[in-house]
Amino acid sequence: DEQASEAVEIKKDFEAKSSFIQTMVSRGFLHSCTDIESLDKQLQEGTVKAYLGFDATAPSLHVGSLLQIMILRHLQKSGH
């Protein structure tokens, strides 16, 4: 019986190896994560795909939409 993982606060002594996680932590975009070590390892080993779903044709977008776009741009700049 597999137990679901829970997001936990990132420890202050955690040192990310991937440029994406380093950027997310240093800019304050990332506070908690489920298995940050595995995510960091995956980001180093190969290309990671991401999806962002919102209606760009909606009459208005909000700052939360911009934040998501900024995070995707950082992921792209990190080679993914």
All heavy atoms as a GROMACS GRO file, in nm:
protein
  621
    1ASP      N    1   0.085  -0.118   0.000
    1ASP     CA    2   0.000   0.000   0.000
    1ASP      C    3   0.089   0.125   0.000
    1ASP      O    4   0.158   0.152   0.097
    1ASP     CB    5  -0.090  -0.003   0.123
    1ASP     CG    6  -0.208   0.090   0.108
    1ASP    OD1    7  -0.260   0.103  -0.002
    1ASP    OD2    8  -0.248   0.148   0.210
    2GLU      N    9   0.089   0.197  -0.110
    2GLU     CA   10   0.175   0.314  -0.123
    2GLU      C   11   0.110   0.436  -0.059
    2GLU      O   12  -0.005   0.468  -0.085
    2GLU     CB   13   0.203   0.341  -0.271
    2GLU     CG   14   0.313   0.441  -0.293
    2GLU     CD   15   0.349   0.451  -0.440
    2GLU    OE1   16   0.349   0.349  -0.508
    2GLU    OE2   17   0.376   0.564  -0.483
    3GLN      N   18   0.186   0.505   0.024
    3GLN     CA   19   0.136   0.624   0.093
    3GLN      C   20   0.168   0.747   0.011
    3GLN      O   21   0.276   0.758  -0.046
    3GLN     CB   22   0.199   0.634   0.231
    3GLN     CG   23   0.135   0.736   0.320
    3GLN     CD   24   0.196   0.731   0.459
    3GLN    OE1   25   0.301   0.673   0.481
    3GLN    NE2   26   0.128   0.793   0.554
    4ALA      N   27   0.074   0.840   0.001
    4ALA     CA   28   0.094   0.962  -0.076
    4ALA      C   29   0.201   1.050  -0.011
    4ALA      O   30   0.207   1.061   0.111
    4ALA     CB   31  -0.037   1.040  -0.087
    5SER      N   32   0.285   1.110  -0.094
    5SER     CA   33   0.388   1.201  -0.043
    5SER      C   34   0.324   1.336  -0.014
    5SER      O   35   0.229   1.376  -0.078
    5SER     CB   36   0.498   1.220  -0.148
    5SER     OG   37   0.562   1.099  -0.173
    6GLU      N   38   0.380   1.404   0.082
    6GLU     CA   39   0.331   1.536   0.119
    6GLU      C   40   0.439   1.639   0.094
    6GLU      O   41   0.557   1.612   0.110
    6GLU     CB   42   0.290   1.539   0.266
    6GLU     CG   43   0.171   1.453   0.297
    6GLU     CD   44   0.130   1.464   0.442
    6GLU    OE1   45   0.165   1.564   0.508
    6GLU    OE2   46   0.065   1.370   0.491
    7ALA      N   47   0.398   1.758   0.055
    7ALA     CA   48   0.491   1.867   0.036
    7ALA      C   49   0.544   1.911   0.172
    7ALA      O   50   0.469   1.920   0.268
    7ALA     CB   51   0.424   1.984  -0.034
    8VAL      N   52   0.673   1.934   0.178
    8VAL     CA   53   0.735   1.980   0.301
    8VAL      C   54   0.816   2.105   0.272
    8VAL      O   55   0.863   2.127   0.161
    8VAL     CB   56   0.825   1.871   0.366
    8VAL    CG1   57   0.743   1.752   0.410
    8VAL    CG2   58   0.935   1.828   0.272
    9GLU      N   59   0.834   2.186   0.374
    9GLU     CA   60   0.912   2.309   0.361
    9GLU      C   61   1.056   2.274   0.326
    9GLU      O   62   1.112   2.178   0.378
    9GLU     CB   63   0.907   2.388   0.491
    9GLU     CG   64   0.968   2.525   0.480
    9GLU     CD   65   0.945   2.608   0.604
    9GLU    OE1   66   0.850   2.581   0.679
    9GLU    OE2   67   1.024   2.701   0.624
   10ILE      N   68   1.114   2.351   0.237
   10ILE     CA   69   1.252   2.327   0.194
   10ILE      C   70   1.346   2.369   0.307
   10ILE      O   71   1.336   2.480   0.360
   10ILE     CB   72   1.283   2.404   0.065
   10ILE    CG1   73   1.192   2.352  -0.046
   10ILE    CG2   74   1.429   2.391   0.026
   10ILE    CD1   75   1.197   2.430  -0.173
   11LYS      N   76   1.436   2.280   0.343
   11LYS     CA   77   1.530   2.307   0.451
   11LYS      C   78   1.630   2.414   0.410
   11LYS      O   79   1.672   2.422   0.296
   11LYS     CB   80   1.605   2.179   0.488
   11LYS     CG   81   1.515   2.070   0.539
   11LYS     CD   82   1.593   1.942   0.563
   11LYS     CE   83   1.500   1.830   0.603
   11LYS     NZ   84   1.568   1.702   0.607
   12LYS      N   85   1.667   2.496   0.505
   12LYS     CA   86   1.760   2.606   0.477
   12LYS      C   87   1.897   2.556   0.432
   12LYS      O   88   1.966   2.624   0.358
   12LYS     CB   89   1.773   2.696   0.599
   12LYS     CG   90   1.644   2.769   0.631
   12LYS     CD   91   1.667   2.875   0.736
   12LYS     CE   92   1.538   2.937   0.781
   12LYS     NZ   93   1.480   3.032   0.694
   13ASP      N   94   1.935   2.436   0.472
   13ASP     CA   95   2.066   2.383   0.434
   13ASP      C   96   2.063   2.306   0.302
   13ASP      O   97   2.166   2.256   0.257
   13ASP     CB   98   2.125   2.297   0.546
   13ASP     CG   99   2.041   2.174   0.577
   13ASP    OD1  100   1.924   2.168   0.535
   13ASP    OD2  101   2.093   2.082   0.643
   14PHE      N  102   1.946   2.296   0.238
   14PHE     CA  103   1.937   2.228   0.108
   14PHE      C  104   2.009   2.310   0.003
   14PHE      O  105   1.985   2.429  -0.013
   14PHE     CB  106   1.790   2.208   0.068
   14PHE     CG  107   1.774   2.154  -0.071
   14PHE    CD1  108   1.804   2.021  -0.099
   14PHE    CD2  109   1.732   2.235  -0.175
   14PHE    CE1  110   1.790   1.970  -0.226
   14PHE    CE2  111   1.718   2.185  -0.303
   14PHE     CZ  112   1.747   2.052  -0.329
   15GLU      N  113   2.099   2.246  -0.070
   15GLU     CA  114   2.172   2.313  -0.177
   15GLU      C  115   2.136   2.249  -0.309
   15GLU      O  116   2.180   2.137  -0.339
   15GLU     CB  117   2.323   2.305  -0.152
   15GLU     CG  118   2.365   2.388  -0.032
   15GLU     CD  119   2.517   2.402  -0.022
   15GLU    OE1  120   2.584   2.399  -0.127
   15GLU    OE2  121   2.564   2.416   0.090
   16ALA      N  122   2.057   2.319  -0.387
   16ALA     CA  123   2.015   2.268  -0.518
   16ALA      C  124   2.133   2.263  -0.612
   16ALA      O  125   2.221   2.348  -0.610
   16ALA     CB  126   1.906   2.358  -0.574
   17LYS      N  127   2.133   2.160  -0.696
   17LYS     CA  128   2.237   2.146  -0.797
   17LYS      C  129   2.189   2.197  -0.933
   17LYS      O  130   2.268   2.243  -1.014
   17LYS     CB  131   2.281   2.001  -0.805
   17LYS     CG  132   2.350   1.955  -0.677
   17LYS     CD  133   2.383   1.808  -0.683
   17LYS     CE  134   2.452   1.760  -0.557
   17LYS     NZ  135   2.369   1.760  -0.439
   18SER      N  136   2.059   2.189  -0.959
   18SER     CA  137   2.005   2.235  -1.088
   18SER      C  138   1.986   2.387  -1.085
   18SER      O  139   1.948   2.445  -0.984
   18SER     CB  140   1.872   2.167  -1.118
   18SER     OG  141   1.772   2.211  -1.028
   19SER      N  142   2.014   2.449  -1.197
   19SER     CA  143   2.001   2.595  -1.204
   19SER      C  144   1.856   2.640  -1.186
   19SER      O  145   1.830   2.746  -1.129
   19SER     CB  146   2.057   2.648  -1.336
   19SER     OG  147   1.984   2.596  -1.446
   20PHE      N  148   1.761   2.557  -1.229
   20PHE     CA  149   1.620   2.594  -1.215
   20PHE      C  150   1.580   2.602  -1.067
   20PHE      O  151   1.521   2.701  -1.024
   20PHE     CB  152   1.529   2.496  -1.289
   20PHE     CG  153   1.384   2.526  -1.272
   20PHE    CD1  154   1.328   2.637  -1.335
   20PHE    CD2  155   1.302   2.447  -1.194
   20PHE    CE1  156   1.193   2.667  -1.319
   20PHE    CE2  157   1.168   2.476  -1.178
   20PHE     CZ  158   1.113   2.586  -1.241
   21ILE      N  159   1.610   2.499  -0.991
   21ILE     CA  160   1.575   2.499  -0.848
   21ILE      C  161   1.652   2.609  -0.776
   21ILE      O  162   1.596   2.679  -0.690
   21ILE     CB  163   1.601   2.363  -0.782
   21ILE    CG1  164   1.515   2.254  -0.846
   21ILE    CG2  165   1.576   2.370  -0.632
   21ILE    CD1  166   1.367   2.264  -0.820
   22GLN      N  167   1.777   2.631  -0.810
   22GLN     CA  168   1.854   2.740  -0.750
   22GLN      C  169   1.783   2.873  -0.772
   22GLN      O  170   1.770   2.954  -0.680
   22GLN     CB  171   1.995   2.745  -0.809
   22GLN     CG  172   2.085   2.633  -0.766
   22GLN     CD  173   2.216   2.631  -0.843
   22GLN    OE1  174   2.239   2.708  -0.935
   22GLN    NE2  175   2.304   2.540  -0.805
   23THR      N  176   1.737   2.896  -0.895
   23THR     CA  177   1.668   3.022  -0.927
   23THR      C  178   1.536   3.032  -0.852
   23THR      O  179   1.504   3.137  -0.795
   23THR     CB  180   1.642   3.032  -1.078
   23THR    OG1  181   1.767   3.028  -1.147
   23THR    CG2  182   1.569   3.160  -1.114
   24MET      N  183   1.459   2.924  -0.848
   24MET     CA  184   1.329   2.927  -0.781
   24MET      C  185   1.344   2.957  -0.632
   24MET      O  186   1.268   3.036  -0.576
   24MET     CB  187   1.254   2.794  -0.800
   24MET     CG  188   1.212   2.764  -0.942
   24MET     SD  189   1.096   2.884  -1.012
   24MET     CE  190   1.206   2.988  -1.108
   25VAL      N  191   1.444   2.897  -0.568
   25VAL     CA  192   1.465   2.919  -0.425
   25VAL      C  193   1.518   3.061  -0.400
   25VAL      O  194   1.468   3.133  -0.313
   25VAL     CB  195   1.560   2.813  -0.366
   25VAL    CG1  196   1.600   2.847  -0.224
   25VAL    CG2  197   1.495   2.675  -0.371
   26SER      N  198   1.616   3.103  -0.479
   26SER     CA  199   1.677   3.234  -0.455
   26SER      C  200   1.579   3.349  -0.479
   26SER      O  201   1.588   3.453  -0.414
   26SER     CB  202   1.801   3.253  -0.542
   26SER     OG  203   1.768   3.266  -0.678
   27ARG      N  204   1.485   3.331  -0.570
   27ARG     CA  205   1.386   3.436  -0.598
   27ARG      C  206   1.261   3.425  -0.512
   27ARG      O  207   1.169   3.505  -0.526
   27ARG     CB  208   1.349   3.433  -0.746
   27ARG     CG  209   1.465   3.476  -0.834
   27ARG     CD  210   1.426   3.474  -0.979
   27ARG     NE  211   1.538   3.518  -1.059
   27ARG     CZ  212   1.538   3.626  -1.134
   27ARG    NH1  213   1.430   3.701  -1.142
   27ARG    NH2  214   1.643   3.658  -1.205
   28GLY      N  215   1.256   3.324  -0.427
   28GLY     CA  216   1.143   3.310  -0.337
   28GLY      C  217   1.019   3.249  -0.400
   28GLY      O  218   0.910   3.259  -0.345
   29PHE      N  219   1.034   3.183  -0.514
   29PHE     CA  220   0.921   3.120  -0.582
   29PHE      C  221   0.886   2.984  -0.522
   29PHE      O  222   0.779   2.932  -0.545
   29PHE     CB  223   0.950   3.098  -0.730
   29PHE     CG  224   0.952   3.223  -0.813
   29PHE    CD1  225   1.038   3.231  -0.922
   29PHE    CD2  226   0.871   3.331  -0.787
   29PHE    CE1  227   1.041   3.345  -1.002
   29PHE    CE2  228   0.874   3.444  -0.865
   29PHE     CZ  229   0.959   3.452  -0.973
   30LEU      N  230   0.978   2.925  -0.448
   30LEU     CA  231   0.960   2.789  -0.400
   30LEU      C  232   0.975   2.786  -0.249
   30LEU      O  233   1.080   2.819  -0.196
   30LEU     CB  234   1.065   2.698  -0.467
   30LEU     CG  235   1.052   2.550  -0.448
   30LEU    CD1  236   0.918   2.498  -0.498
   30LEU    CD2  237   1.164   2.479  -0.523
   31HIS      N  238   0.868   2.747  -0.182
   31HIS     CA  239   0.869   2.740  -0.036
   31HIS      C  240   0.865   2.596   0.012
   31HIS      O  241   0.936   2.559   0.105
   31HIS     CB  242   0.749   2.816   0.020
   31HIS     CG  243   0.734   2.803   0.168
   31HIS    ND1  244   0.817   2.865   0.257
   31HIS    CD2  245   0.647   2.731   0.242
   31HIS    CE1  246   0.782   2.834   0.380
   31HIS    NE2  247   0.678   2.751   0.373
   32SER      N  248   0.780   2.515  -0.050
   32SER     CA  249   0.770   2.375  -0.012
   32SER      C  250   0.761   2.290  -0.139
   32SER      O  251   0.723   2.338  -0.245
   32SER     CB  252   0.648   2.351   0.077
   32SER     OG  253   0.529   2.382   0.009
   33CYS      N  254   0.798   2.164  -0.126
   33CYS     CA  255   0.803   2.076  -0.242
   33CYS      C  256   0.794   1.932  -0.195
   33CYS      O  257   0.843   1.898  -0.088
   33CYS     CB  258   0.932   2.100  -0.319
   33CYS     SG  259   0.945   2.005  -0.471
   34THR      N  260   0.735   1.847  -0.277
   34THR     CA  261   0.733   1.704  -0.252
   34THR      C  262   0.857   1.644  -0.314
   34THR      O  263   0.876   1.650  -0.434
   34THR     CB  264   0.607   1.640  -0.314
   34THR    OG1  265   0.492   1.703  -0.260
   34THR    CG2  266   0.602   1.491  -0.288
   35ASP      N  267   0.946   1.591  -0.233
   35ASP     CA  268   1.069   1.524  -0.276
   35ASP      C  269   1.158   1.613  -0.363
   35ASP      O  270   1.186   1.584  -0.479
   35ASP     CB  271   1.036   1.394  -0.347
   35ASP     CG  272   1.154   1.297  -0.350
   35ASP    OD1  273   1.262   1.331  -0.296
   35ASP    OD2  274   1.138   1.188  -0.405
   36ILE      N  275   1.203   1.723  -0.306
   36ILE     CA  276   1.286   1.821  -0.376
   36ILE      C  277   1.416   1.759  -0.428
   36ILE      O  278   1.464   1.795  -0.535
   36ILE     CB  279   1.316   1.944  -0.285
   36ILE    CG1  280   1.386   2.055  -0.364
   36ILE    CG2  281   1.399   1.905  -0.165
   36ILE    CD1  282   1.298   2.136  -0.448
   37GLU      N  283   1.472   1.663  -0.356
   37GLU     CA  284   1.596   1.599  -0.401
   37GLU      C  285   1.577   1.526  -0.533
   37GLU      O  286   1.660   1.536  -0.623
   37GLU     CB  287   1.651   1.503  -0.293
   37GLU     CG  288   1.704   1.573  -0.170
   37GLU     CD  289   1.596   1.602  -0.066
   37GLU    OE1  290   1.479   1.560  -0.085
   37GLU    OE2  291   1.627   1.669   0.034
   38SER      N  292   1.467   1.452  -0.545
   38SER     CA  293   1.439   1.379  -0.670
   38SER      C  294   1.411   1.475  -0.786
   38SER      O  295   1.457   1.453  -0.897
   38SER     CB  296   1.319   1.286  -0.653
   38SER     OG  297   1.351   1.180  -0.567
   39LEU      N  298   1.338   1.582  -0.759
   39LEU     CA  299   1.311   1.681  -0.862
   39LEU      C  300   1.441   1.746  -0.908
   39LEU      O  301   1.465   1.760  -1.029
   39LEU     CB  302   1.214   1.787  -0.810
   39LEU     CG  303   1.183   1.902  -0.906
   39LEU    CD1  304   1.123   1.851  -1.037
   39LEU    CD2  305   1.092   2.003  -0.840
   40ASP      N  306   1.526   1.782  -0.814
   40ASP     CA  307   1.654   1.843  -0.847
   40ASP      C  308   1.737   1.748  -0.934
   40ASP      O  309   1.798   1.789  -1.033
   40ASP     CB  310   1.728   1.878  -0.718
   40ASP     CG  311   1.846   1.970  -0.739
   40ASP    OD1  312   1.838   2.061  -0.825
   40ASP    OD2  313   1.946   1.954  -0.668
   41LYS      N  314   1.736   1.620  -0.899
   41LYS     CA  315   1.811   1.520  -0.975
   41LYS      C  316   1.755   1.506  -1.117
   41LYS      O  317   1.831   1.502  -1.214
   41LYS     CB  318   1.805   1.385  -0.902
   41LYS     CG  319   1.887   1.277  -0.966
   41LYS     CD  320   1.882   1.150  -0.885
   41LYS     CE  321   1.962   1.040  -0.953
   41LYS     NZ  322   1.955   0.914  -0.880
   42GLN      N  323   1.624   1.502  -1.132
   42GLN     CA  324   1.562   1.491  -1.264
   42GLN      C  325   1.596   1.612  -1.351
   42GLN      O  326   1.621   1.598  -1.471
   42GLN     CB  327   1.410   1.480  -1.252
   42GLN     CG  328   1.362   1.345  -1.212
   42GLN     CD  329   1.210   1.339  -1.213
   42GLN    OE1  330   1.144   1.428  -1.159
   42GLN    NE2  331   1.155   1.235  -1.272
   43LEU      N  332   1.598   1.729  -1.292
   43LEU     CA  333   1.630   1.850  -1.366
   43LEU      C  334   1.775   1.850  -1.414
   43LEU      O  335   1.806   1.913  -1.515
   43LEU     CB  336   1.602   1.974  -1.280
   43LEU     CG  337   1.454   2.005  -1.259
   43LEU    CD1  338   1.434   2.098  -1.141
   43LEU    CD2  339   1.393   2.063  -1.385
   44GLN      N  340   1.862   1.780  -1.345
   44GLN     CA  341   2.002   1.770  -1.385
   44GLN      C  342   2.025   1.664  -1.492
   44GLN      O  343   2.113   1.678  -1.576
   44GLN     CB  344   2.089   1.734  -1.265
   44GLN     CG  345   2.097   1.840  -1.159
   44GLN     CD  346   2.172   1.784  -1.041
   44GLN    OE1  347   2.292   1.769  -1.047
   44GLN    NE2  348   2.100   1.752  -0.935
   45GLU      N  349   1.945   1.558  -1.488
   45GLU     CA  350   1.970   1.442  -1.574
   45GLU      C  351   1.912   1.453  -1.714
   45GLU      O  352   1.957   1.382  -1.803
   45GLU     CB  353   1.916   1.315  -1.506
   45GLU     CG  354   1.994   1.278  -1.382
   45GLU     CD  355   1.937   1.158  -1.311
   45GLU    OE1  356   1.823   1.115  -1.344
   45GLU    OE2  357   2.006   1.106  -1.222
   46GLY      N  358   1.814   1.537  -1.733
   46GLY     CA  359   1.754   1.545  -1.866
   46GLY      C  360   1.652   1.656  -1.874
   46GLY      O  361   1.636   1.736  -1.782
   47THR      N  362   1.584   1.657  -1.986
   47THR     CA  363   1.484   1.760  -2.009
   47THR      C  364   1.355   1.727  -1.934
   47THR      O  365   1.309   1.613  -1.937
   47THR     CB  366   1.454   1.771  -2.160
   47THR    OG1  367   1.576   1.797  -2.229
   47THR    CG2  368   1.356   1.882  -2.189
   48VAL      N  369   1.299   1.826  -1.869
   48VAL     CA  370   1.173   1.811  -1.796
   48VAL      C  371   1.068   1.894  -1.867
   48VAL      O  372   1.093   2.008  -1.905
   48VAL     CB  373   1.190   1.858  -1.649
   48VAL    CG1  374   1.057   1.858  -1.577
   48VAL    CG2  375   1.291   1.771  -1.577
   49LYS      N  376   0.952   1.836  -1.888
   49LYS     CA  377   0.842   1.906  -1.955
   49LYS      C  378   0.749   1.966  -1.850
   49LYS      O  379   0.732   1.911  -1.741
   49LYS     CB  380   0.764   1.811  -2.044
   49LYS     CG  381   0.847   1.757  -2.159
   49LYS     CD  382   0.767   1.662  -2.243
   49LYS     CE  383   0.856   1.606  -2.353
   49LYS     NZ  384   0.786   1.510  -2.436
   50ALA      N  385   0.689   2.077  -1.886
   50ALA     CA  386   0.593   2.142  -1.796
   50ALA      C  387   0.474   2.188  -1.876
   50ALA      O  388   0.483   2.211  -1.998
   50ALA     CB  389   0.659   2.260  -1.726
   51TYR      N  390   0.362   2.203  -1.811
   51TYR     CA  391   0.239   2.248  -1.875
   51TYR      C  392   0.176   2.356  -1.788
   51TYR      O  393   0.174   2.344  -1.666
   51TYR     CB  394   0.142   2.132  -1.892
   51TYR     CG  395   0.004   2.175  -1.934
   51TYR    CD1  396  -0.023   2.206  -2.066
   51TYR    CD2  397  -0.099   2.186  -1.842
   51TYR    CE1  398  -0.149   2.247  -2.106
   51TYR    CE2  399  -0.226   2.227  -1.880
   51TYR     CZ  400  -0.250   2.256  -2.012
   51TYR     OH  401  -0.375   2.297  -2.051
   52LEU      N  402   0.128   2.457  -1.852
   52LEU     CA  403   0.058   2.565  -1.783
   52LEU      C  404  -0.076   2.584  -1.852
   52LEU      O  405  -0.081   2.605  -1.973
   52LEU     CB  406   0.141   2.694  -1.791
   52LEU     CG  407   0.076   2.822  -1.741
   52LEU    CD1  408   0.039   2.810  -1.594
   52LEU    CD2  409   0.170   2.938  -1.762
   53GLY      N  410  -0.182   2.575  -1.777
   53GLY     CA  411  -0.314   2.585  -1.839
   53GLY      C  412  -0.394   2.704  -1.787
   53GLY      O  413  -0.429   2.709  -1.671
   54PHE      N  414  -0.413   2.802  -1.872
   54PHE     CA  415  -0.505   2.911  -1.844
   54PHE      C  416  -0.549   2.968  -1.978
   54PHE      O  417  -0.486   2.944  -2.081
   54PHE     CB  418  -0.446   3.018  -1.752
   54PHE     CG  419  -0.328   3.092  -1.809
   54PHE    CD1  420  -0.345   3.205  -1.888
   54PHE    CD2  421  -0.200   3.050  -1.784
   54PHE    CE1  422  -0.237   3.273  -1.940
   54PHE    CE2  423  -0.091   3.116  -1.834
   54PHE     CZ  424  -0.110   3.228  -1.914
   55ASP      N  425  -0.657   3.041  -1.977
   55ASP     CA  426  -0.713   3.096  -2.100
   55ASP      C  427  -0.649   3.231  -2.130
   55ASP      O  428  -0.685   3.333  -2.072
   55ASP     CB  429  -0.864   3.109  -2.087
   55ASP     CG  430  -0.931   3.158  -2.214
   55ASP    OD1  431  -0.862   3.178  -2.316
   55ASP    OD2  432  -1.055   3.176  -2.212
   56ALA      N  433  -0.554   3.231  -2.223
   56ALA     CA  434  -0.484   3.356  -2.258
   56ALA      C  435  -0.575   3.452  -2.334
   56ALA      O  436  -0.541   3.570  -2.349
   56ALA     CB  437  -0.362   3.323  -2.342
   57THR      N  438  -0.691   3.406  -2.378
   57THR     CA  439  -0.785   3.495  -2.449
   57THR      C  440  -0.892   3.551  -2.356
   57THR      O  441  -0.980   3.624  -2.401
   57THR     CB  442  -0.854   3.419  -2.564
   57THR    OG1  443  -0.934   3.313  -2.511
   57THR    CG2  444  -0.752   3.362  -2.662
   58ALA      N  445  -0.883   3.519  -2.229
   58ALA     CA  446  -0.981   3.571  -2.132
   58ALA      C  447  -0.975   3.723  -2.129
   58ALA      O  448  -0.871   3.783  -2.158
   58ALA     CB  449  -0.951   3.514  -1.993
   59PRO      N  450  -1.084   3.789  -2.094
   59PRO     CA  451  -1.086   3.935  -2.093
   59PRO      C  452  -0.986   3.996  -1.994
   59PRO      O  453  -0.946   4.110  -2.011
   59PRO     CB  454  -1.229   3.971  -2.055
   59PRO     CG  455  -1.294   3.846  -2.010
   59PRO     CD  456  -1.213   3.731  -2.058
   60SER      N  457  -0.947   3.921  -1.893
   60SER     CA  458  -0.846   3.974  -1.801
   60SER      C  459  -0.764   3.860  -1.744
   60SER      O  460  -0.813   3.750  -1.722
   60SER     CB  461  -0.914   4.052  -1.687
   60SER     OG  462  -0.988   3.964  -1.605
   61LEU      N  463  -0.638   3.887  -1.724
   61LEU     CA  464  -0.549   3.796  -1.655
   61LEU      C  465  -0.505   3.867  -1.528
   61LEU      O  466  -0.516   3.988  -1.517
   61LEU     CB  467  -0.428   3.763  -1.742
   61LEU     CG  468  -0.458   3.686  -1.870
   61LEU    CD1  469  -0.331   3.673  -1.954
   61LEU    CD2  470  -0.514   3.549  -1.840
   62HIS      N  471  -0.455   3.794  -1.431
   62HIS     CA  472  -0.414   3.856  -1.306
   62HIS      C  473  -0.267   3.825  -1.279
   62HIS      O  474  -0.203   3.751  -1.353
   62HIS     CB  475  -0.503   3.811  -1.190
   62HIS     CG  476  -0.518   3.663  -1.179
   62HIS    ND1  477  -0.423   3.585  -1.119
   62HIS    CD2  478  -0.615   3.580  -1.222
   62HIS    CE1  479  -0.461   3.458  -1.126
   62HIS    NE2  480  -0.576   3.452  -1.188
   63VAL      N  481  -0.214   3.883  -1.175
   63VAL     CA  482  -0.072   3.870  -1.145
   63VAL      C  483  -0.032   3.724  -1.123
   63VAL      O  484   0.080   3.685  -1.153
   63VAL     CB  485  -0.032   3.960  -1.026
   63VAL    CG1  486  -0.086   3.904  -0.896
   63VAL    CG2  487   0.118   3.978  -1.020
   64GLY      N  488  -0.124   3.642  -1.078
   64GLY     CA  489  -0.096   3.499  -1.061
   64GLY      C  490  -0.062   3.433  -1.194
   64GLY      O  491   0.020   3.342  -1.200
   65SER      N  492  -0.125   3.478  -1.301
   65SER     CA  493  -0.093   3.426  -1.434
   65SER      C  494   0.048   3.464  -1.474
   65SER      O  495   0.122   3.384  -1.533
   65SER     CB  496  -0.192   3.479  -1.537
   65SER     OG  497  -0.324   3.445  -1.504
   66LEU      N  498   0.088   3.586  -1.444
   66LEU     CA  499   0.223   3.632  -1.477
   66LEU      C  500   0.328   3.550  -1.402
   66LEU      O  501   0.430   3.512  -1.460
   66LEU     CB  502   0.239   3.780  -1.444
   66LEU     CG  503   0.378   3.839  -1.465
   66LEU    CD1  504   0.422   3.827  -1.610
   66LEU    CD2  505   0.382   3.984  -1.420
   67LEU      N  506   0.302   3.520  -1.278
   67LEU     CA  507   0.395   3.442  -1.198
   67LEU      C  508   0.418   3.305  -1.262
   67LEU      O  509   0.531   3.259  -1.276
   67LEU     CB  510   0.343   3.426  -1.055
   67LEU     CG  511   0.430   3.346  -0.960
   67LEU    CD1  512   0.565   3.413  -0.941
   67LEU    CD2  513   0.360   3.329  -0.828
   68GLN      N  514   0.312   3.240  -1.306
   68GLN     CA  515   0.323   3.110  -1.371
   68GLN      C  516   0.404   3.119  -1.500
   68GLN      O  517   0.488   3.034  -1.528
   68GLN     CB  518   0.185   3.053  -1.400
   68GLN     CG  519   0.104   3.025  -1.277
   68GLN     CD  520  -0.041   2.994  -1.310
   68GLN    OE1  521  -0.074   2.951  -1.420
   68GLN    NE2  522  -0.130   3.016  -1.215
   69ILE      N  523   0.380   3.223  -1.578
   69ILE     CA  524   0.454   3.243  -1.703
   69ILE      C  525   0.602   3.267  -1.673
   69ILE      O  526   0.690   3.215  -1.743
   69ILE     CB  527   0.393   3.359  -1.784
   69ILE    CG1  528   0.253   3.321  -1.832
   69ILE    CG2  529   0.482   3.396  -1.901
   69ILE    CD1  530   0.173   3.437  -1.888
   70MET      N  531   0.631   3.344  -1.570
   70MET     CA  532   0.770   3.371  -1.533
   70MET      C  533   0.842   3.242  -1.493
   70MET      O  534   0.958   3.220  -1.531
   70MET     CB  535   0.776   3.472  -1.418
   70MET     CG  536   0.737   3.612  -1.458
   70MET     SD  537   0.717   3.724  -1.317
   70MET     CE  538   0.874   3.712  -1.236
   71ILE      N  539   0.773   3.156  -1.420
   71ILE     CA  540   0.834   3.030  -1.378
   71ILE      C  541   0.862   2.942  -1.499
   71ILE      O  542   0.968   2.882  -1.510
   71ILE     CB  543   0.746   2.960  -1.273
   71ILE    CG1  544   0.750   3.039  -1.141
   71ILE    CG2  545   0.789   2.815  -1.252
   71ILE    CD1  546   0.651   2.993  -1.036
   72LEU      N  547   0.768   2.936  -1.593
   72LEU     CA  548   0.791   2.858  -1.714
   72LEU      C  549   0.910   2.915  -1.794
   72LEU      O  550   0.988   2.840  -1.852
   72LEU     CB  551   0.667   2.855  -1.804
   72LEU     CG  552   0.559   2.755  -1.768
   72LEU    CD1  553   0.446   2.762  -1.869
   72LEU    CD2  554   0.614   2.614  -1.762
   73ARG      N  555   0.922   3.046  -1.798
   73ARG     CA  556   1.034   3.107  -1.870
   73ARG      C  557   1.167   3.070  -1.804
   73ARG      O  558   1.265   3.041  -1.874
   73ARG     CB  559   1.016   3.260  -1.873
   73ARG     CG  560   1.129   3.332  -1.941
   73ARG     CD  561   1.141   3.295  -2.089
   73ARG     NE  562   1.248   3.374  -2.148
   73ARG     CZ  563   1.341   3.324  -2.228
   73ARG    NH1  564   1.338   3.197  -2.263
   73ARG    NH2  565   1.436   3.400  -2.277
   74HIS      N  566   1.171   3.068  -1.672
   74HIS     CA  567   1.294   3.026  -1.602
   74HIS      C  568   1.325   2.879  -1.634
   74HIS      O  569   1.442   2.844  -1.651
   74HIS     CB  570   1.282   3.047  -1.452
   74HIS     CG  571   1.295   3.189  -1.409
   74HIS    ND1  572   1.411   3.262  -1.426
   74HIS    CD2  573   1.206   3.274  -1.351
   74HIS    CE1  574   1.393   3.385  -1.379
   74HIS    NE2  575   1.270   3.394  -1.334
   75LEU      N  576   1.223   2.796  -1.641
   75LEU     CA  577   1.244   2.656  -1.676
   75LEU      C  578   1.303   2.646  -1.817
   75LEU      O  579   1.398   2.572  -1.840
   75LEU     CB  580   1.112   2.579  -1.667
   75LEU     CG  581   1.120   2.428  -1.690
   75LEU    CD1  582   1.199   2.361  -1.579
   75LEU    CD2  583   0.981   2.369  -1.700
   76GLN      N  584   1.249   2.724  -1.908
   76GLN     CA  585   1.299   2.726  -2.046
   76GLN      C  586   1.445   2.774  -2.052
   76GLN      O  587   1.529   2.717  -2.119
   76GLN     CB  588   1.210   2.816  -2.131
   76GLN     CG  589   1.249   2.820  -2.278
   76GLN     CD  590   1.162   2.917  -2.356
   76GLN    OE1  591   1.134   3.027  -2.309
   76GLN    NE2  592   1.119   2.875  -2.473
   77LYS      N  593   1.474   2.880  -1.978
   77LYS     CA  594   1.610   2.935  -1.975
   77LYS      C  595   1.710   2.836  -1.913
   77LYS      O  596   1.830   2.845  -1.938
   77LYS     CB  597   1.614   3.069  -1.901
   77LYS     CG  598   1.548   3.181  -1.978
   77LYS     CD  599   1.532   3.307  -1.897
   77LYS     CE  600   1.663   3.373  -1.865
   77LYS     NZ  601   1.645   3.503  -1.796
   78SER      N  602   1.659   2.743  -1.834
   78SER     CA  603   1.744   2.640  -1.772
   78SER      C  604   1.766   2.521  -1.865
   78SER      O  605   1.826   2.422  -1.826
   78SER     CB  606   1.682   2.591  -1.641
   78SER     OG  607   1.674   2.695  -1.548
   79GLY      N  608   1.714   2.530  -1.986
   79GLY     CA  609   1.738   2.424  -2.084
   79GLY      C  610   1.630   2.319  -2.096
   79GLY      O  611   1.652   2.213  -2.153
   80HIS      N  612   1.514   2.348  -2.044
   80HIS     CA  613   1.404   2.249  -2.050
   80HIS      C  614   1.295   2.295  -2.144
   80HIS      O  615   1.294   2.402  -2.193
   80HIS     CB  616   1.347   2.226  -1.910
   80HIS     CG  617   1.450   2.175  -1.815
   80HIS    ND1  618   1.487   2.044  -1.809
   80HIS    CD2  619   1.527   2.240  -1.725
   80HIS    CE1  620   1.581   2.029  -1.718
   80HIS    NE2  621   1.608   2.146  -1.666
   0.00000   0.00000   0.00000
